[in-house]
Amino acid sequence: MKNITKNMDNKVKERLDEVARGVADVTLELLEDSIDWQLADFPQDGDEYGAIHSKVMHLAIKQMYLQTKHDSGSII
């Protein structure tokens, strides 16, 4: 990504950051809902459920990162 952003002007970089923030916000909301749905069969026991939910979220984000990092078509 450094090679691409090095040649961009600040307005383009700022716009890309805005787009990325928007995508991240929407994706996190969808991820939260999806995890709730996927964990519907798990016992809903307060802190323990919260910890399970958090762990699944972190694992999902890690897997998405690794998938994009190793994507041969990626420009990053």
Secondary structure, DSSP 8 states (H G I E B T S, - for coil): -HHHHHTS-HHHHHHHHHHHHHHHHHHHHHHHHHHHHHTTTS---HHHHHHHHHHHHHHHHHHHHHHHHT-TT---
